[in-house]
Amino acid sequence: MNNLQNLALEKLKNFDKKSLLKNGLNLDYEVNNPICNLSILEDYIDDYPEFFEDSFVLDLISKNASVFKYKISDNRCLDITESEIYNSIVIIEVEDNATASCMLEGFTSFPNYCVLIVCKENSNFELVTPYKTAGQVCCYQYLKENANARTIVLNSCSQYNSYFNYKSFLIGKGSSHNFFVYAKFASAKHFLYVTNHFKVADCKGEIWIDGILDDAAYAKIIGSINIDLQGANTDSYMKKDIIMLDDKSKLDCVPALEIKTNDVKAGHGVSVSKFDKEKKFYLQSRGLNDVRLINLVCDGLLFKNIDKINSDHYRKAMIDFHSRDL
């Protein structure tokens, strides 16, 4: 066991597994990795401390998880499937002045990994994360000076519990980050955390979440805007729209704003509603059954968020993939 693992084990003592599980994170899994390449992480610990304070990351380090490192240059797309990086830590660097995109796919198996993304100066980056299976994913993005990024989350999870934790840290002046989230949850317990954290001045960021609950699901959906003392002239907004398709589903939906300075914009809004009965009756009178009605609602919100994808390659791939389900 190396020094990083010992340090991680020591820090994990500050976390209570029962409390973590209550908030969606299950650390009862095994990692079988005969090769230790954790030393790759040493170059990142000082510059990105929040990532290395995350209990999920610490647990993977303590269990000797594999580390994968990618660099994306200008006009490049990076495709990563969940089977390639299962029980792993992934580092993605977007080079200076690069315009690039990445897709983290989760279509067939249960993802279980953590991602650290560094968007360097003047870069433009787009992350697309489509998941059709439950699992556990944490994704931290750090944006340096004048970097611009957007994350499109397309989650459809049922039957099994899920945990998704997305955080962006704007650490360079003039940087911006926008989240566009589609989350359909059914049957099980689901936890979704989305955060824009502004650490310096003159940054922008938005969070847009479209949520759907059905089939006695429980969902905890937390959107957060954090503005540090040095974050003057921040322009931020967050909106969550949640539709409850049945009477048995339960929702814990909390907007969290932590603002430590003046001269900022930080707006937010939340709407939680049931499917409109008059619209439902009208559509049923046109011959649509309940299943088709639900699919229409879900597909409308799903394709609304697919349209937010800038990359023609990924947008077409998502349209083609989901059109097969129509």
Backbone hydrogen bonds, N-H to C=O, Kabsch-Sander energy under -0.5 kcal/mol:
donor,donor_aa,acceptor,acceptor_aa,energy
6,N,2,N,-2.0
7,L,3,N,-2.6
8,A,4,L,-2.5
9,L,5,Q,-2.6
10,E,6,N,-1.9
11,K,7,L,-2.3
12,L,8,A,-2.3
13,K,9,L,-0.6
13,K,10,E,-0.8
14,N,11,K,-1.9
15,F,12,L,-1.8
17,K,15,F,-0.6
20,L,16,D,-2.4
21,L,17,K,-2.5
22,K,18,K,-2.0
23,N,19,S,-1.2
24,G,21,L,-1.8
25,L,20,L,-2.4
26,N,24,G,-0.6
27,L,25,L,-0.6
29,Y,27,L,-1.5
33,N,31,V,-0.7
37,N,35,I,-0.7
40,I,37,N,-1.7
41,L,38,L,-2.0
42,E,39,S,-1.3
43,D,40,I,-0.9
44,Y,41,L,-2.2
45,I,41,L,-1.0
48,Y,44,Y,-1.9
51,F,48,Y,-0.7
52,F,48,Y,-0.9
53,E,50,E,-1.3
54,D,51,F,-1.0
58,L,54,D,-2.7
59,D,55,S,-2.1
60,L,56,F,-2.2
61,I,57,V,-2.4
62,S,58,L,-2.5
63,K,59,D,-1.4
64,N,61,I,-1.9
65,A,60,L,-2.1
66,S,87,N,-0.7
68,F,89,I,-2.6
70,Y,91,I,-2.9
72,I,93,E,-3.1
73,S,71,K,-0.5
75,N,99,T,-2.4
76,R,73,S,-1.0
76,R,99,T,-0.6
78,L,101,S,-2.0
79,D,77,C,-0.5
80,I,78,L,-0.5
80,I,103,M,-2.8
82,E,105,E,-0.9
84,E,81,T,-1.1
85,I,81,T,-0.9
87,N,112,N,-2.3
88,S,85,I,-1.2
88,S,112,N,-0.6
89,I,66,S,-2.7
90,V,114,C,-2.8
91,I,68,F,-3.2
92,I,116,L,-2.9
93,E,70,Y,-2.6
94,V,92,I,-0.5
94,V,118,V,-3.0
95,E,72,I,-2.3
95,E,93,E,-0.6
97,N,121,E,-2.4
98,A,95,E,-1.9
100,A,98,A,-0.6
100,A,124,N,-2.8
101,S,76,R,-2.0
102,C,126,E,-2.4
103,M,78,L,-2.5
104,L,128,V,-2.2
105,E,80,I,-3.0
105,E,103,M,-0.7
106,G,130,P,-1.8
113,Y,136,Q,-1.6
114,C,88,S,-1.9
115,V,138,C,-2.5
116,L,90,V,-3.1
117,I,140,Y,-3.0
118,V,92,I,-2.9
119,C,117,I,-0.6
119,C,142,Y,-3.2
120,K,94,V,-2.1
120,K,118,V,-0.8
122,N,145,E,-2.2
123,S,120,K,-1.7
124,N,98,A,-3.2
125,F,148,N,-2.7
126,E,100,A,-1.4
127,L,150,R,-2.6
128,V,102,C,-2.7
129,T,152,I,-2.7
131,Y,129,T,-0.6
131,Y,154,L,-2.7
132,K,106,G,-3.2
133,T,106,G,-0.7
136,Q,111,P,-3.0
137,V,163,Y,-2.5
138,C,113,Y,-1.6
139,C,165,N,-3.0
140,Y,115,V,-3.0
141,Q,167,K,-2.6
142,Y,117,I,-2.7
143,L,169,F,-2.6
144,K,119,C,-2.7
144,K,142,Y,-0.5
146,N,173,K,-2.0
147,A,144,K,-2.2
148,N,123,S,-2.8
149,A,176,S,-2.2
150,R,125,F,-1.7
151,T,178,N,-2.7
152,I,127,L,-3.0
153,V,151,T,-0.6
153,V,180,F,-2.8
154,L,129,T,-2.2
154,L,152,I,-0.5
155,N,182,Y,-3.2
156,S,131,Y,-2.8
157,C,184,K,-2.6
160,Y,158,S,-2.5
162,S,189,K,-1.9
163,Y,135,G,-2.7
164,F,191,F,-2.7
165,N,137,V,-2.4
166,Y,164,F,-0.5
166,Y,193,Y,-3.2
167,K,139,C,-2.9
167,K,165,N,-0.5
168,S,195,T,-2.2
169,F,141,Q,-3.3
170,L,168,S,-0.5
170,L,197,H,-2.9
171,I,143,L,-1.8
171,I,169,F,-1.0
172,G,143,L,-1.2
174,G,201,A,-0.8
174,G,202,D,-0.6
175,S,172,G,-1.5
176,S,147,A,-2.1
177,H,204,K,-1.7
178,N,149,A,-1.6
179,F,206,E,-2.8
180,F,151,T,-2.7
181,V,208,W,-3.1
182,Y,153,V,-3.0
183,A,210,D,-2.7
184,K,155,N,-2.8
185,F,183,A,-0.6
185,F,212,I,-3.0
186,A,157,C,-1.9
187,S,214,D,-1.2
187,S,215,D,-0.6
188,A,186,A,-2.7
190,H,218,Y,-2.4
191,F,162,S,-1.9
192,L,220,K,-3.0
193,Y,164,F,-2.8
194,V,222,I,-2.6
195,T,166,Y,-2.1
196,N,224,S,-2.2
197,H,168,S,-2.8
197,H,195,T,-0.5
198,F,196,N,-0.6
198,F,226,N,-3.7
199,K,170,L,-2.0
199,K,197,H,-0.7
200,V,170,L,-0.8
202,D,232,A,-2.1
204,K,175,S,-1.8
205,G,235,D,-2.0
206,E,177,H,-1.0
207,I,237,Y,-1.8
208,W,179,F,-1.7
209,I,239,K,-2.7
210,D,181,V,-3.2
211,G,209,I,-0.6
211,G,241,D,-2.8
212,I,183,A,-2.6
213,L,243,I,-2.4
214,D,185,F,-1.8
218,Y,188,A,-2.4
219,A,250,K,-2.2
220,K,190,H,-2.7
221,I,219,A,-0.6
221,I,252,D,-2.5
222,I,192,L,-2.8
222,I,220,K,-0.6
223,G,221,I,-0.6
223,G,254,V,-1.5
224,S,194,V,-2.8
225,I,256,A,-2.6
226,N,196,N,-2.5
227,I,258,E,-3.1
228,D,198,F,-2.9
231,G,228,D,-2.1
233,N,263,D,-2.5
234,T,231,G,-0.9
235,D,203,C,-2.3
236,S,234,T,-0.5
236,S,265,K,-2.4
237,Y,205,G,-1.5
238,M,267,G,-1.4
239,K,207,I,-2.8
240,K,269,G,-2.3
241,D,209,I,-2.8
242,I,271,S,-3.2
243,I,211,G,-2.6
244,M,273,S,-3.1
245,L,213,L,-3.0
245,L,243,I,-0.6
250,K,217,A,-2.8
252,D,219,A,-2.9
253,C,251,L,-0.6
254,V,221,I,-1.5
254,V,252,D,-0.6
256,A,223,G,-2.9
256,A,254,V,-0.6
257,L,255,P,-0.5
258,E,225,I,-2.7
259,I,257,L,-0.5
260,K,227,I,-2.4
260,K,258,E,-0.5
265,K,234,T,-2.9
267,G,236,S,-1.9
269,G,238,M,-1.8
271,S,240,K,-2.5
273,S,242,I,-2.5
275,F,244,M,-0.9
280,K,276,D,-2.4
281,F,277,K,-2.6
282,Y,278,E,-2.3
283,L,279,K,-2.6
284,Q,280,K,-2.4
285,S,281,F,-2.0
286,R,282,Y,-0.5
286,R,283,L,-0.7
287,G,284,Q,-1.9
288,L,283,L,-1.6
293,L,289,N,-2.2
294,I,290,D,-2.5
295,N,291,V,-2.2
296,L,292,R,-2.2
297,V,293,L,-2.1
298,C,294,I,-2.6
299,D,295,N,-3.0
300,G,296,L,-2.1
301,L,297,V,-1.7
302,L,298,C,-2.6
303,F,299,D,-2.7
304,K,300,G,-1.3
305,N,301,L,-1.6
306,I,302,L,-2.1
307,D,303,F,-1.9
308,K,305,N,-1.1
309,I,306,I,-1.8
315,R,311,S,-2.7
316,K,312,D,-2.4
317,A,313,H,-1.7
318,M,314,Y,-2.5
319,I,315,R,-2.4
320,D,316,K,-2.7
321,F,317,A,-2.3
322,H,318,M,-2.4
323,S,319,I,-2.0
324,R,320,D,-0.9
324,R,321,F,-0.6
325,D,322,H,-1.2
326,L,323,S,-1.0
